[in-house]
């Protein structure tokens, strides 16, 4: 085992380096503010510019400094369970222990081999859509990806902020590009003329170095607009499909097999899961997502016979973090249009029938280690 001193120094240096992309973006934004407000300084545009600028910076700040949510303590192994798991050296025996612990938890996804998803580093059972981030060295609820431009994991707690950050940054760049275009054209058309005629073509522009600030501002804003547009469109598609970036790359695995649309509830309800059910909060970087990040409603037809109809502690695990809205903790048989509008009633015969089938197929599974 490496000494703690060198390891902590290395970790500290990594933390400093991770802030470089954020610092780069902050400097670009600060310079763009200077170039647009102090150099271009078109009074008619400044009001709209500042509204977009404030919303952009607010969403960016929230994305950076909102801490990713980690699994609840119910998913962590107790001291006795850890000792019991360490004593077992066979994968099958370990899986029996994990299945017993997971029996009262709303866990329906599995590894590719059909095993209970277990994080060896965090010593916990992974909730659905939870993954271990190697950069943060933590398990992140509904992890989408680790973004170097915000030096943070994008997941359940800040995915709405990340979407708003993309939207407002794209709007910010497009607004600058559109309002700066006429001055860029004046400068560009003057490029092939004699030098003494340059001032005539640039009439109406600010003097001295301001011209070059404005030209570079146009190039920067237009280039960022292209990259941001592609990223924003991709994440809009993910929201419509109710998928994370990780799930788009590797579809979640349920007991019945891989299902890329397992968490999709239809466009409207997929959107509401991220932005919440109150429209007044949609454009504002305030948390309003539905659920708790540990359990999610699904559109699965095949119920998981290993799970009870209501997991223990479901009162805390089924409430919205914002408004306390109920989320079913069990895969549903009802039509998708009723998934979030009514509380499902589970038939005892259904549960009994599923339990009769339990044990018919219990494959030997292995523990997944995601790092």
C-alpha positions, -999 to 999 in steps of 0.1 A, spaced: 0 0 0 14 34 -10 22 59 18 -6 83 25 17 114 22 27 111 -15 -8 99 -23 -24 130 -7 0 153 -25 -7 136 -58 -45 139 -51 -41 176 -43 -22 183 -75 -49 165 -95 -76 187 -78 -58 218 -89 -53 206 -124 -90 197 -127 -99 234 -122 -79 245 -153 -108 239 -178 -132 258 -155 -107 286 -152 -104 287 -189 -142 290 -194 -144 317 -167 -117 338 -184 -134 334 -218 -167 345 -203 -151 375 -185 -133 386 -216 -165 383 -237 -183 405 -212 -156 431 -215 -155 430 -253 -193 432 -257 -203 456 -229 -173 479 -227 -161 478 -263 -191 472 -285 -215 488 -260 -247 489 -280 -272 502 -255 -302 487 -273 -288 451 -269 -274 455 -234 -306 447 -215 -312 414 -233 -275 406 -231 -274 409 -193 -305 388 -188 -289 360 -209 -255 365 -192 -269 363 -157 -289 331 -164 -259 316 -181 -235 323 -152 -261 312 -127 -267 278 -144 -229 273 -148 -223 281 -111 -250 256 -101 -236 229 -123 -201 234 -108 -209 237 -71 -239 214 -67 -225 183 -50 -234 150 -67 -258 129 -46 -245 96 -33 -266 64 -25 -286 64 8 -273 45 38 -298 18 31 -276 7 2 -244 5 22 -233 -27 38 -234 -30 75 -203 -39 94 -215 -75 99 -224 -79 62 -189 -66 52 -173 -92 74 -196 -119 61 -188 -109 25 -151 -109 31 -151 -144 46 -167 -158 15 -143 -165 -13 -168 -179 -38 -187 -157 -62 -219 -177 -58 -218 -174 -20 -211 -137 -22 -240 -132 -46 -263 -150 -22 -254 -125 5 -259 -96 -19 -292 -109 -31 -304 -112 5 -294 -76 12 -310 -63 -21 -342 -81 -14 -357 -51 4 -342 -25 -19 -357 -11 -51 -329 -25 -73 -339 -40 -107 -308 -35 -129 -280 -61 -130 -246 -65 -144 -241 -80 -179 -237 -114 -163 -269 -110 -143 -252 -103 -110 -262 -78 -83 -244 -45 -90 -219 -40 -62 -192 -13 -58 -162 -28 -42 -146 6 -35 -176 22 -18 -188 -11 -3 -225 -6 -13 -251 -20 -36 -256 3 -65 -290 17 -70 -304 17 -105 -286 41 -128 -259 47 -102 -222 44 -113 -188 48 -96 -169 78 -108 -131 72 -110 -124 109 -108 -146 117 -78 -139 82 -64 -176 80 -53 -208 63 -65 -230 90 -82 -268 87 -84 -280 86 -120 -245 95 -132 -244 109 -167 -207 117 -171 -178 135 -154 -175 168 -171 -140 185 -170 -155 218 -180 -174 220 -148 -150 199 -127 -179 179 -114 -199 148 -120 -232 155 -139 -258 133 -123 -292 134 -106 -286 164 -84 -273 188 -112 -284 174 -145 -312 200 -149 -286 227 -142 -263 212 -168 -291 213 -194 -298 249 -186 -261 257 -187 -259 243 -223 -291 261 -233 -281 295 -219 -245 293 -231 -257 284 -266 -282 313 -265 -254 336 -252 -231 327 -281 -259 329 -307 -269 364 -294 -234 377 -296 -229 362 -330 -261 377 -344 -256 412 -329 -219 413 -338 -224 401 -374 -229 435 -391 -196 448 -377 -177 416 -387 -191 420 -423 -179 456 -424 -144 446 -414 -143 416 -437 -154 435 -468 -128 462 -461 -101 435 -460 -94 435 -497 -94 473 -501 -65 498 -496 -55 504 -461 -64 541 -463 -100 532 -470 -103 509 -440 -116 536 -417 -144 544 -442 -157 508 -441 -154 507 -404 -173 538 -398 -196 534 -369 -173 510 -351 -155 519 -319 -119 531 -324 -85 515 -318 -82 480 -305 -120 476 -299 -123 465 -335 -102 435 -330 -119 426 -297 -152 426 -316 -138 405 -345 -123 379 -322 -156 379 -302 -175 370 -333 -151 341 -342 -152 328 -306 -190 330 -302 -197 314 -336 -173 285 -330 -186 278 -295 -221 280 -309 -214 251 -332 -200 228 -305 -226 238 -280 -255 232 -304 -244 197 -311 -239 189 -274 -273 205 -265 -292 186 -292 -276 153 -281 -286 159 -245 -322 170 -255 -324 136 -273 -312 119 -241 -339 137 -220 -366 127 -245 -355 90 -242 -349 92 -205 -313 80 -208 -280 91 -194 -248 93 -215 -236 61 -199 -269 43 -207 -267 55 -243 -233 39 -246 -243 7 -227 -279 0 -222 -291 -10 -187 -295 -47 -180 -326 -60 -162 -334 -96 -152 -352 -102 -185 -321 -88 -204 -308 -56 -219 -334 -29 -224 -323 6 -237 -358 19 -232 -364 4 -197 -367 38 -180 -385 56 -208 -420 67 -198 -429 87 -229 -417 122 -239 -437 142 -215 -429 122 -184 -393 118 -194 -391 156 -195 -409 160 -162 -384 137 -144 -356 161 -152 -373 195 -150 -402 188 -126 -439 192 -128 -441 230 -122 -435 249 -154 -424 281 -135 -392 264 -124 -382 249 -158 -361 279 -170 -346 286 -136 -315 269 -121 -333 257 -90 -336 220 -83 -370 207 -93 -363 172 -106 -387 144 -96 -377 115 -74 -348 108 -50 -322 95 -74 -322 60 -59 -354 45 -75 -370 52 -108 -403 41 -124 -399 19 -154 -420 7 -183 -411 -29 -178 -438 -56 -182 -418 -85 -167 -417 -79 -129 -387 -89 -109 -397 -118 -87 -368 -112 -63 -382 -78 -52 -410 -72 -27 -440 -51 -37 -428 -22 -16 -392 -19 -4 -384 -10 32 -380 26 38 -400 34 7 -415 65 23 -381 82 20 -372 65 -12 -403 74 -32 -406 111 -25 -396 139 -48 -366 158 -35 -384 190 -44 -421 186 -38 -426 151 -23 -443 136 -54 -448 99 -52 -428 76 -75 -436 39 -78 -407 18 -66 -417 -12 -86 -418 -18 -124 -453 -11 -137 -478 -30 -157 -501 0 -163 -500 20 -195 -473 46 -198 -498 75 -197 -507 66 -161 -472 59 -147 -468 92 -128 -504 103 -124 -517 77 -100 -505 53 -74 -503 17 -87 -522 -10 -68 -504 -43 -68 -524 -76 -70 -515 -101 -44 -521 -129 -70 -495 -112 -92 -469 -112 -65 -477 -148 -56 -476 -159 -92 -442 -143 -96 -428 -158 -64 -439 -193 -76 -416 -188 -106 -388 -176 -84 -359 -201 -82 -367 -216 -116 -337 -198 -129 -310 -186 -105 -278 -183 -125 -244 -182 -108 -234 -146 -108 -203 -126 -100 -198 -93 -83 -193 -63 -106 -164 -40 -98 -168 -6 -116 -140 19 -111 
